[in-house]
Amino acid sequence: MIPFILYASFWTGALVQGENRGDLSLSQMGNFDVIKTNVSQYTLGAVTLSVVAAAVVGVVVYVWLKRRE
């Protein structure tokens, strides 16, 4: 599961930045040298993914709790 999260973070960072700093395939996710060269893109993508995931889970839990009343 972790390689998929790293991969999604990398591409989300590229989307948010508006540029891609390197090509990355899922098979390269085990090579941390590739990730080190793109750490800012990965970090921005990871933060963006976590904020989006928290918002989605928050809304789902809120709606679920409101329906339980």
Secondary structure as UniProt FT lines:
FT   HELIX           2..17
FT   HELIX           26..30
FT   HELIX           32..37
FT   HELIX           39..68
//
